[in-house]
C-alpha cells in the first residue's frame, strides 16, 4: 500500500507499538489521529502536533463519539488500525481468573469488532481504504501464562479473515499485523532479552506495508517461528518451552 499522505486513526496508540507506528505514518506525510484512554498522554501527544481523541474500546458510546469526531474533523480518513489490547496472566486452576478473561475478550476481541463496525460504513462509502487489525504471535503459538490473550488474538485472526472475505469488492483492503514480543520499554527488554527492539520492528513493519499488494499478514522475521510452528513441526516443543513460565504462578512448583 502507499503509506504516504494517509489519514490514519490508530485506536490504542498512546504508547508502545501504536505510538511508534503513529510516528512512522506521520513521518511519511500522513495525518495521524491517536486514540486512547489516558487523557494525560493524549494531551502530551496533542502538544507534539498529533490529532487526538479519547476512546475506550469497551464502551460503545465512547467509540461512537470518537468516530463522529474523527470523521467530522478528518473526512478523508482512509486507514484504521485496531491496536488496543491487554494481556493478563491467568491461573486456570482458580475460577477467579474469569474476571481477567472477560476483560481480555472485551478489550482485545470485542473491542476490535466494535472499532471496525464503527468505521466500516465510512470506508465503504469512500470506496477505498485500509483496515489493519493487530493480533500476536501468541495467537498462533500460545503462551500458556496468557491463555485468554492467546484465545482473543486467535479470534481476531479468524475475524480478520472473514472480514477480508466479506469486504471483497468494496475497495477496502484488510491486513493483519502479527507482532512477536517487542521491547516497548526498558523494563520489557530486561524481562525478555529476546524481544525485538521497537524501532527495528517498526521499520520492518513499514517496509512490509509499502509492499504492493499489501500482504494479508504483516509478518516480521521475528514472528515467523510463531506463525509457522505447526507447519514446521516445532509447535509441541515450543509450547512446552513456553509452559515453563507457569512456574511464576502462585503455588506452582
N, C-alpha and C positions, 0 to 999 in steps of 0.2 A: 504494500500500500504506500501511497505517497504520504509521508508523515509531515511534510511541510505545510505550514499555514492551516493546520487543522484547528477546529474548535472542539476542545476535549473537556468532558466532565469526568472527573475521577472521584468516585464515591469511596471515601476512606483513604485520603491522601495527605493527612496532616503529619505523617511520619513514615519512616521505613521505605519500603519499595514504592508505595504510592507516591510519596513526596519526591523521591528520586526520579520517577517517571514523569512527574509534573514538570520538574526542572528540565528534563530532556526534551519533552514536547515543546516547552516554551523556547528552549534554545534553537529548536528547528523552525521557529517563527509562528508557533501556534498560540492561540488564545486558550488558556487553561483555567478551568473552574475547579477549585479544590473543595471537596465536600468532606465534612467530618463532624463529630460530636463535640470536640473540645474547643470551646469558643476562644480560649486564650491562645491556642495555636492558630486558629483561623485569623485572629487579629494580627498575629505576627506575620503570617503569610500575606495578608492584605497589605501590610506595611511594605512588603517586598515587591508588591505590584501584581500579585495574583488576585483574580476574582475568587471570592469565597462564598460558600453557602453552608449554613448548618443543616445537617441531615443525620437522622437516626434511622438506619435501615430496618429496625424492628418496629417502627412506628409509621403506619401508612399515612397519617396526616402530615408528619414531618417530610416524608418523601414527596407527597403531593405539593406541599409548599415549596420545597426545593425545586421541583420540576417546573412549576409555574414561574418562579423567579428566574431560573436559568433560561427558559425558552423566551420569556419576555425580554431579558437583557441580552441574550445571545441567540437570536433566531436562526443563526447559521450553524447551530450545534450539529456536528456530524459524527462525533465519536463518544461513546460511553464506555467507561471502564468500571467494572464492579469489583473494587479492591477490598471492601470491608470484610474483615474476618477476625475470628478469635480462636485460640486453641487452649484448652483447659485439660490438664491431666485428670484422669478418672480411674478410680478403683472399682472395677465392675463386680467385685465381691460385696461391695457396700451399696445397697439400694439408694443411699443418699446421693450417689453420683448423678441421679436423673436430673437434678436441677441444672447441673453443668451441661448435660446432654441437651436438655431443652433449650438452654441459652445458645448453645453452639449451633444447633439446627436452625433456630430462629434467625440468627445473625448470618451464618455462612450460606445456608441453602435458601431459606425463605427470603432473607434479605436480598440475595442476588435476584431471585424471581421478582420481588417487588420493584426493584430498581429497573429491571428490564421492562416489566409491564408498564411502568410509568412513562418510559421514553420511546417505546416501540411505535406507538401511533405517530409521533413526531417524525421519526426516521422514515417510516413508511410513506408519510405524506411528502417528504423530500424526495423520495425515490432513490436515495443513496445514503450511505453511512456505514459505520462500523460499530459493532458491539464486541468488546473484549471482556470475557469472563476470566476469573482468576481461580485456578484450582491449586494443586500442590503435587509434588512427587509422592507425598504421603497418600494421596488419593489412589495411587497405583501400587504402592509398596507400603502397606500400613506400618505405622509406628505404634505399637500396642499401648504405650503410655497415653496416647491421644486417640482413643478409639472413635469417639463421635466426630472429632475433627476429620479423621480419615474418611468416615462414612459421609460426612457433609460434602467433602471435596469430591469424592467419587460420585455423589449425587449431582453436584454442579457439572461434572464432566458429562454425565449422561444427559442432563438437561440441555447442555450446550449443543450436544449432537442433535437432539430433537429440535432445538431452536433453529439451528442452521438449516435443517431439512424443511421446516415449516416456513422459513423466510426466503427460501429459494425462489428466485424470480422477482423479488421485491426491490433488488438493488442494494440490499443490506448484506454486508459480509460479516461473518461471525468467526472470531478467533478465540482460542483458549490459551491463556498464559499459564504455564506449568512451572512454578519456581521450585528449585531444590531448597535446602537450607541456605539462607542468605544471612550474612552477618550485618544486621542493620544497626547495631550498636556495638561499642567496645565490649560490653558485658556479654552479648550474644557471641561475639568472636571468641572470647575466653571460654565460654561454656562449650562451644563446638568449634574446635580448631579447623575442622574440615569444611566449615561453612564457606560459601562463595563470598568474596568481597563484593559489597554492594555496587560500587562503581563498575567493576568488571562485569557483574551480572547485567546491569542496566545497559551497558554498551552492547553486549551481545544481544539483548532483547531488542534494542532499537535497530540493530543491523538486520535481525530476522524480520522485524516488522516492515522494513524497507523492501523486502523481497516481493516480487510481483510474479504470480499472485501471492497474496498474504498466506502464509502457512496456516492450515487449520489449527495446528497446535504449535505454540511458540515454545520450543524445547531447546534450552541452552545445553551445552555439552555436559554440564554437571548434573543434569536431571535424567540423562539417558539411561543410566543404570536402574533408576526407579521405574521409568516408563516402560522399559522393555524387559523387566526382570522375569516375568512369566515366560515370555518368548525365548529368553536366553537361558532358561533353566536355572537361574540363580535365586528365584523367589523364596523358596523354603529356607535356604541358608541365610539369606539376608533378613528375613523376618525373625529367624531365631537369634541372629546377632542383635537386632533392634529390640528384641524382647528382654535383653539384659537390663534395659533401663527400668523395667518394672521393679527392680530391687530398690528403687528410690521411694516406692510407696510405703507408707507406714505399716509395720507388721510383716513386711515381706522379708524372706531370708536373703 
